[in-house]
Amino acid sequence: MSNNKIVNHNYTKRSEPSGGFKTMEEFYPFYLGEHCNIINRRLHVIGSTISLSVFLWAIKSRQPKLFLLGIIQGYAFAWIGHFFFEKK
């Protein structure tokens, strides 16, 4: 059985600088470290895809309240990925 926990060992121990990120080059290694687990990344893709679909549905049906549903479900997938699979 393969270990899905760590995909790229180079990014697993990165931390956010106390002064924040000033460039994309500073931010991107941290971002990769926060998304090492393949299941977490897949949950992000699924959540983002569903959100986009709900947003398009909201526009087509002229129901602005559906935007909130899209945002909530999108973040739900991301939080589940980080909490249960990245443990962060």
Secondary structure, 3 states (H helix, E strand, C coil): CCCCCCCCHHHCCCCCCCCCCCCHHHHHHHHHHHCCCHHHHHHHHHHHHHHHHHHHHHHHHCCCCHHHHHHHHHHHHHHHHHHHHHCC
